[in-house]
Amino acid sequence: MIDDATMLAIATLVAKLFELGGIGVIVFGALFAVGVLVRSIVIRTAGGEDRVAVFRRMLGRAILTGLELLVAADIIRTVALDPTLQSVLVLGLIVIIRTFLSFSLEVEIDGRWPWQKKPDDGAGKAPS
């Protein structure tokens, strides 16, 4: 059986790993998106507006994924390490802010609310 001190040490380590993962995803995702943008400018693979749209989509996805990992770290830290009413309220506020950011980024990336249907691209329709 694992004692309480060991469990707290493991929970602290896991929370820190999730935080590092979240930060890493955001940083590396941003760098990757910039690299793809620069490559598309140098090679001229797509139009100017398409390049920016691809960059924004990639950057937004990296930020969303990083935020998810950071929230997971906050949940672990709150539940396992500091389960006080104040820390739970702070976690609730963080989750509300993250949800607002996620919805805002989703609208920026896809141009629609997450609950709206994707626009029909005409695929699968019979020709008239």
Backbone as ProteinMPNN parsed JSONL, in Angstrom:
{"seq_chain_A": "MIDDATMLAIATLVAKLFELGGIGVIVFGALFAVGVLVRSIVIRTAGGEDRVAVFRRMLGRAILTGLELLVAADIIRTVALDPTLQSVLVLGLIVIIRTFLSFSLEVEIDGRWPWQKKPDDGAGKAPS", "coords_chain_A": {"N_chain_A": [[0.837, -1.178, 0.0], [0.46, 2.255, -0.728], [1.752, 5.044, 0.941], [0.451, 8.207, 2.278], [2.189, 10.389, 1.869], [3.76, 9.553, -0.274], [1.796, 9.28, -2.254], [0.985, 11.985, -2.489], [3.368, 13.063, -3.456], [3.548, 11.729, -5.919], [1.197, 12.676, -7.162], [1.814, 15.394, -7.287], [4.039, 15.326, -9.006], [2.825, 14.264, -11.335], [0.971, 16.304, -11.912], [2.759, 18.404, -12.45], [4.023, 17.337, -14.698], [1.875, 17.305, -16.505], [1.471, 20.076, -16.686], [3.929, 20.884, -17.836], [3.688, 19.469, -20.219], [1.441, 20.762, -21.35], [2.413, 23.385, -21.686], [4.53, 22.792, -23.392], [3.161, 21.759, -25.646], [1.792, 24.039, -26.52], [3.95, 25.81, -27.093], [5.582, 24.315, -28.936], [3.648, 23.727, -30.844], [3.028, 26.305, -31.731], [5.505, 27.062, -32.807], [5.731, 25.122, -34.815], [3.524, 25.798, -36.4], [4.33, 28.334, -37.259], [6.596, 27.564, -38.69], [5.386, 26.052, -40.769], [3.931, 28.092, -41.979], [6.003, 29.842, -42.84], [7.334, 28.102, -44.567], [5.313, 27.691, -46.481], [5.182, 30.23, -47.536], [7.722, 30.57, -48.644], [7.853, 28.436, -50.48], [5.571, 28.92, -51.809], [3.041, 27.564, -51.775], [0.324, 27.945, -51.418], [-2.416, 30.312, -51.623], [-2.28, 33.688, -50.263], [-4.281, 34.271, -48.292], [-5.122, 31.72, -47.659], [-2.816, 30.661, -46.495], [-2.598, 32.13, -44.116], [-4.981, 31.364, -42.878], [-4.536, 28.606, -42.522], [-2.324, 28.746, -40.811], [-3.489, 30.065, -38.565], [-5.407, 28.172, -37.853], [-3.816, 25.959, -37.16], [-2.308, 27.052, -35.056], [-4.357, 27.736, -33.282], [-5.396, 25.17, -32.677], [-3.196, 24.064, -31.349], [-3.069, 25.736, -29.109], [-5.569, 25.184, -27.931], [-5.259, 22.429, -27.301], [-3.069, 22.567, -25.552], [-4.227, 24.12, -23.503], [-6.126, 22.302, -22.552], [-4.477, 20.349, -21.388], [-3.267, 21.902, -19.404], [-5.47, 22.532, -17.81], [-6.112, 19.962, -16.958], [-3.899, 19.505, -15.319], [-4.42, 21.432, -13.35], [-6.787, 20.386, -12.279], [-5.889, 17.934, -11.204], [-4.081, 18.919, -9.32], [-5.808, 20.399, -7.662], [-7.727, 18.512, -6.743], [-6.176, 16.41, -5.676], [-4.072, 17.563, -4.186], [-4.732, 19.989, -2.861], [-7.489, 20.167, -1.652], [-9.428, 22.334, -0.919], [-12.174, 24.588, -0.233], [-11.71, 27.121, -1.343], [-9.713, 26.544, -3.296], [-11.146, 24.857, -4.958], [-13.116, 26.61, -5.887], [-11.496, 28.423, -7.278], [-10.514, 26.68, -9.231], [-12.941, 26.129, -10.546], [-13.448, 28.676, -11.632], [-11.253, 28.87, -13.344], [-11.851, 26.781, -15.124], [-14.22, 27.762, -16.24], [-13.244, 30.061, -17.559], [-11.448, 28.8, -19.324], [-13.245, 27.314, -20.828], [-14.694, 29.353, -22.097], [-12.582, 30.473, -23.584], [-11.992, 28.257, -25.199], [-14.371, 27.971, -26.705], [-14.316, 30.443, -28.017], [-11.923, 30.236, -29.496], [-12.595, 28.029, -31.055], [-14.631, 29.094, -32.651], [-13.151, 31.018, -34.012], [-11.357, 29.355, -35.405], [-12.952, 27.499, -36.908], [-15.043, 29.034, -37.834], [-17.624, 28.838, -36.929], [-20.027, 27.997, -34.357], [-19.345, 25.448, -31.924], [-21.519, 23.667, -31.663], [-22.945, 23.93, -33.955], [-23.843, 22.669, -37.209], [-21.466, 21.415, -39.566], [-20.648, 23.251, -42.486], [-22.158, 22.225, -45.542], [-20.269, 20.707, -47.97], [-20.953, 19.876, -50.429], [-20.172, 17.369, -51.117], [-21.074, 14.052, -51.765], [-23.562, 14.572, -52.729], [-25.963, 14.025, -55.253], [-25.421, 14.673, -58.709], [-27.111, 17.347, -60.406]], "CA_chain_A": [[0.0, 0.0, 0.0], [1.232, 3.497, -0.836], [1.391, 5.984, 2.004], [-0.066, 9.512, 1.835], [3.276, 11.249, 1.391], [4.133, 9.081, -1.606], [0.697, 9.647, -3.155], [1.081, 13.422, -2.742], [4.539, 13.281, -4.313], [3.185, 11.262, -7.26], [0.214, 13.62, -7.707], [2.537, 16.629, -7.604], [4.832, 15.053, -10.201], [1.916, 14.125, -12.478], [0.455, 17.643, -12.221], [3.841, 19.159, -13.091], [4.218, 16.787, -16.038], [0.793, 17.825, -17.336], [1.758, 21.492, -16.945], [5.012, 20.942, -18.821], [3.126, 19.018, -21.487], [0.6, 21.835, -21.885], [3.287, 24.469, -22.15], [5.263, 22.277, -24.547], [2.259, 21.674, -26.799], [1.547, 25.402, -27.02], [5.181, 26.358, -27.676], [5.971, 23.569, -30.137], [2.59, 23.922, -31.835], [3.204, 27.634, -32.315], [6.699, 27.027, -33.654], [5.413, 24.317, -35.986], [2.63, 26.597, -37.244], [5.158, 29.369, -37.889], [7.409, 26.878, -39.694], [4.539, 25.73, -41.925], [3.634, 29.369, -42.635], [7.211, 30.296, -43.537], [7.556, 27.169, -45.684], [4.335, 27.946, -47.538], [5.533, 31.509, -48.172], [8.924, 30.357, -49.443], [7.547, 27.529, -51.593], [4.362, 29.465, -52.446], [2.151, 26.426, -52.006], [-1.093, 28.322, -51.36], [-2.658, 31.747, -51.657], [-1.979, 34.399, -49.027], [-5.33, 34.114, -47.295], [-5.108, 30.322, -47.236], [-1.671, 30.487, -45.603], [-2.942, 32.693, -42.809], [-6.038, 30.516, -42.315], [-3.89, 27.374, -42.076], [-1.529, 29.115, -39.64], [-4.385, 30.323, -37.439], [-6.03, 26.909, -37.458], [-2.801, 25.154, -36.469], [-1.99, 27.711, -33.791], [-5.529, 27.585, -32.411], [-5.458, 23.78, -32.203], [-2.127, 23.89, -30.366], [-3.472, 26.43, -27.881], [-6.664, 24.414, -27.321], [-4.714, 21.21, -26.711], [-2.274, 22.972, -24.395], [-5.148, 24.52, -22.433], [-6.716, 21.086, -21.989], [-3.481, 19.742, -20.504], [-3.09, 22.771, -18.237], [-6.641, 22.347, -16.947], [-5.946, 18.653, -16.32], [-2.94, 19.703, -14.228], [-5.121, 22.152, -12.284], [-7.729, 19.461, -11.645], [-5.107, 17.014, -10.38], [-3.54, 19.669, -8.187], [-6.889, 20.788, -6.765], [-8.366, 17.344, -6.133], [-5.246, 15.569, -4.928], [-3.116, 18.253, -3.324], [-5.265, 21.102, -2.064], [-8.941, 20.129, -1.828], [-10.154, 23.293, -0.08], [-13.254, 25.281, -0.94], [-11.119, 28.193, -2.14], [-9.04, 25.997, -4.475], [-12.179, 24.346, -5.859], [-13.716, 27.784, -6.532], [-10.513, 28.916, -8.257], [-10.544, 25.714, -10.33], [-14.176, 26.387, -11.289], [-13.235, 29.894, -12.414], [-10.309, 28.529, -14.418], [-12.563, 25.961, -16.108], [-15.135, 28.665, -16.951], [-12.428, 30.877, -18.465], [-10.956, 27.909, -20.371], [-14.367, 26.977, -21.705], [-14.924, 30.544, -22.922], [-11.479, 30.542, -24.548], [-12.151, 27.164, -26.161], [-15.441, 28.33, -27.632], [-13.848, 31.564, -28.844], [-10.945, 29.707, -30.448], [-13.317, 27.159, -31.986], [-15.304, 29.972, -33.614], [-12.093, 31.603, -34.844], [-10.76, 28.332, -36.258], [-13.907, 26.881, -37.826], [-16.016, 30.005, -38.325], [-18.964, 28.466, -36.483], [-20.079, 27.517, -32.983], [-19.104, 23.996, -31.889], [-22.758, 22.89, -31.766], [-23.531, 24.101, -35.287], [-23.414, 21.691, -38.207], [-20.446, 21.855, -40.51], [-21.257, 23.604, -43.775], [-22.139, 21.147, -46.525], [-19.331, 21.03, -49.048], [-21.455, 19.352, -51.687], [-19.74, 15.986, -51.309], [-22.101, 13.069, -51.52], [-24.815, 14.941, -53.386], [-26.088, 13.562, -56.643], [-25.404, 15.805, -59.633], [-28.434, 17.715, -60.914]], "C_chain_A": [[0.887, 1.249, 0.0], [0.774, 4.461, 0.257], [1.003, 7.349, 1.433], [1.028, 10.412, 1.264], [3.706, 10.852, -0.02], [3.064, 9.45, -2.63], [0.734, 11.137, -3.483], [2.254, 13.745, -3.657], [4.236, 12.859, -5.751], [2.206, 12.235, -7.911], [0.884, 14.933, -8.097], [3.351, 16.45, -8.886], [3.951, 14.968, -11.437], [1.365, 15.494, -12.88], [1.523, 18.482, -12.923], [4.112, 18.654, -14.505], [3.12, 17.267, -16.994], [1.006, 19.301, -17.661], [2.853, 21.641, -17.991], [4.523, 20.499, -20.199], [2.272, 20.09, -22.136], [1.419, 22.985, -22.437], [4.037, 24.026, -23.407], [4.403, 22.209, -25.798], [2.019, 23.058, -27.382], [2.783, 25.947, -27.723], [5.548, 25.64, -28.975], [4.921, 23.688, -31.235], [2.71, 25.273, -32.518], [4.41, 27.667, -33.248], [6.445, 26.236, -34.933], [4.524, 25.1, -36.948], [3.404, 27.703, -37.961], [6.024, 28.736, -38.98], [6.618, 26.539, -40.945], [4.206, 27.007, -42.699], [4.832, 29.849, -43.45], [7.486, 29.402, -44.751], [6.576, 27.445, -46.825], [4.607, 29.269, -48.244], [6.726, 31.315, -49.108], [8.61, 29.508, -50.67], [6.358, 28.036, -52.402], [3.379, 28.351, -52.799], [0.679, 26.808, -52.008], [-1.199, 29.837, -51.411], [-2.434, 32.371, -50.298], [-3.012, 34.193, -47.947], [-5.368, 32.679, -46.769], [-3.966, 30.057, -46.264], [-2.005, 30.958, -44.197], [-4.013, 31.833, -42.131], [-5.45, 29.215, -41.778], [-3.074, 27.646, -40.821], [-2.416, 29.301, -38.413], [-5.037, 29.052, -36.935], [-5.035, 26.04, -36.665], [-2.46, 25.747, -35.109], [-3.144, 27.561, -32.8], [-5.64, 26.183, -31.848], [-4.382, 23.517, -31.152], [-2.5, 24.544, -29.04], [-4.583, 25.655, -27.175], [-6.142, 23.156, -26.634], [-3.882, 21.528, -25.475], [-3.144, 23.39, -23.22], [-5.781, 23.305, -21.772], [-5.735, 20.419, -21.014], [-3.256, 20.587, -19.249], [-4.264, 22.658, -17.275], [-6.564, 20.998, -16.244], [-4.97, 18.75, -15.148], [-3.606, 20.424, -13.061], [-6.103, 21.245, -11.544], [-6.984, 18.498, -10.726], [-4.605, 17.726, -9.131], [-4.641, 19.999, -7.174], [-7.454, 19.584, -6.026], [-7.4, 16.59, -5.221], [-4.419, 16.325, -3.892], [-3.738, 19.278, -2.388], [-6.788, 21.162, -2.188], [-9.7, 21.042, -0.848], [-11.235, 23.963, -0.919], [-12.693, 26.383, -1.834], [-10.453, 27.643, -3.398], [-10.046, 25.419, -5.473], [-12.86, 25.498, -6.589], [-12.782, 28.376, -7.592], [-10.48, 27.985, -9.462], [-11.795, 25.92, -11.181], [-14.052, 27.615, -12.166], [-12.294, 29.635, -13.589], [-11.015, 27.733, -15.509], [-13.542, 26.82, -16.905], [-14.367, 29.511, -17.961], [-11.918, 30.02, -19.623], [-12.058, 27.53, -21.354], [-14.689, 28.141, -22.629], [-13.831, 30.68, -23.983], [-11.603, 29.463, -25.613], [-13.227, 27.488, -27.184], [-14.996, 29.451, -28.566], [-12.853, 31.079, -29.896], [-11.615, 28.818, -31.489], [-14.022, 27.985, -33.057], [-14.278, 30.601, -34.545], [-11.539, 30.59, -35.845], [-11.735, 27.864, -37.332], [-14.927, 27.851, -38.403], [-17.449, 29.666, -37.952], [-18.872, 28.029, -35.019], [-19.9, 26.003, -32.979], [-20.377, 23.159, -32.068], [-23.452, 23.053, -33.117], [-23.0, 23.027, -36.226], [-22.317, 22.29, -39.076], [-21.139, 22.223, -41.813], [-21.112, 22.465, -44.759], [-21.247, 21.556, -47.674], [-19.784, 20.48, -50.405], [-21.048, 17.923, -51.943], [-20.895, 15.053, -50.979], [-23.434, 13.404, -52.142], [-24.805, 14.408, -54.816], [-26.089, 14.771, -57.555], [-26.795, 16.072, -60.171], [-28.512, 17.612, -62.404]], "O_chain_A": [[1.931, 1.283, 0.651], [-0.421, 4.666, 0.47], [1.205, 7.613, 0.248], [0.804, 11.118, 0.28], [3.981, 11.711, -0.857], [3.38, 9.881, -3.739], [0.535, 11.517, -4.637], [2.146, 14.603, -4.533], [4.621, 13.549, -6.694], [2.363, 12.582, -9.081], [0.552, 15.517, -9.128], [3.349, 17.325, -9.752], [4.287, 15.534, -12.477], [1.3, 15.807, -14.069], [1.223, 19.192, -13.883], [4.396, 19.443, -15.406], [3.395, 17.594, -18.149], [0.751, 19.732, -18.786], [2.722, 22.431, -18.925], [4.898, 21.081, -21.217], [2.364, 20.308, -23.344], [1.146, 23.493, -23.525], [4.162, 24.788, -24.365], [4.858, 22.559, -26.887], [2.039, 23.232, -28.6], [2.683, 26.488, -28.824], [5.795, 26.283, -29.995], [5.257, 23.742, -32.418], [2.52, 25.385, -33.729], [4.346, 28.229, -34.341], [6.891, 26.631, -36.01], [4.735, 25.073, -38.16], [3.159, 27.974, -39.137], [6.171, 29.3, -40.064], [7.111, 26.713, -42.059], [4.199, 27.004, -43.93], [4.688, 30.218, -44.616], [7.828, 29.891, -45.828], [6.959, 27.433, -47.994], [4.295, 29.414, -49.426], [6.738, 31.832, -50.225], [9.05, 29.825, -51.775], [6.162, 27.627, -53.547], [2.947, 28.211, -53.943], [-0.142, 26.067, -52.549], [-0.208, 30.552, -51.263], [-2.4, 31.669, -49.287], [-2.656, 33.963, -46.791], [-5.615, 32.45, -45.585], [-4.135, 29.303, -45.306], [-1.73, 30.27, -43.215], [-3.943, 31.604, -40.923], [-5.827, 28.768, -40.695], [-3.121, 26.866, -39.87], [-2.129, 28.758, -37.346], [-5.203, 28.87, -35.728], [-5.382, 25.466, -35.633], [-2.337, 25.02, -34.124], [-2.926, 27.29, -31.619], [-5.943, 26.014, -30.667], [-4.635, 22.82, -30.169], [-2.272, 23.973, -27.974], [-4.544, 25.488, -25.956], [-6.54, 22.851, -25.51], [-3.981, 20.834, -24.463], [-2.844, 23.059, -22.073], [-5.952, 23.284, -20.553], [-6.134, 19.977, -19.937], [-3.076, 20.046, -18.158], [-4.075, 22.684, -16.059], [-6.909, 20.892, -15.067], [-5.195, 18.143, -14.101], [-3.381, 20.067, -11.904], [-6.232, 21.329, -10.322], [-7.405, 18.273, -9.592], [-4.696, 17.197, -8.023], [-4.428, 19.891, -5.966], [-7.64, 19.633, -4.81], [-7.771, 16.18, -4.121], [-4.101, 15.78, -2.835], [-3.31, 19.414, -1.242], [-7.322, 22.108, -2.768], [-10.511, 20.57, -0.051], [-11.212, 23.912, -2.148], [-13.153, 26.559, -2.962], [-10.613, 28.223, -4.472], [-9.83, 25.479, -6.684], [-13.153, 25.386, -7.78], [-13.226, 28.779, -8.667], [-10.423, 28.453, -10.599], [-11.717, 25.888, -12.409], [-14.495, 27.609, -13.315], [-12.52, 30.126, -14.695], [-10.799, 27.984, -16.694], [-13.684, 26.633, -18.114], [-14.804, 29.658, -19.102], [-11.948, 30.454, -20.774], [-11.827, 27.438, -22.559], [-14.933, 27.939, -23.818], [-14.122, 30.968, -25.145], [-11.352, 29.716, -26.792], [-13.028, 27.304, -28.385], [-15.269, 29.412, -29.766], [-12.938, 31.472, -31.059], [-11.25, 28.847, -32.664], [-14.013, 27.62, -34.232], [-14.518, 30.705, -35.747], [-11.282, 30.93, -36.999], [-11.398, 27.833, -38.515], [-15.61, 27.518, -39.372], [-18.388, 30.149, -38.585], [-17.79, 27.733, -34.511], [-20.274, 25.342, -33.948], [-20.304, 22.042, -32.581], [-24.445, 22.378, -33.387], [-21.879, 22.54, -36.076], [-22.252, 23.501, -39.289], [-22.113, 21.577, -42.202], [-20.071, 21.811, -44.813], [-21.435, 22.611, -48.28], [-19.075, 20.609, -51.403], [-21.528, 17.311, -52.897], [-21.61, 15.269, -50.001], [-24.357, 12.592, -52.087], [-23.77, 14.357, -55.479], [-26.69, 15.794, -57.224], [-27.576, 15.142, -60.372], [-29.559, 17.887, -62.988]]}, "name": "protein", "num_of_chains": 1, "seq": "MIDDATMLAIATLVAKLFELGGIGVIVFGALFAVGVLVRSIVIRTAGGEDRVAVFRRMLGRAILTGLELLVAADIIRTVALDPTLQSVLVLGLIVIIRTFLSFSLEVEIDGRWPWQKKPDDGAGKAPS"}
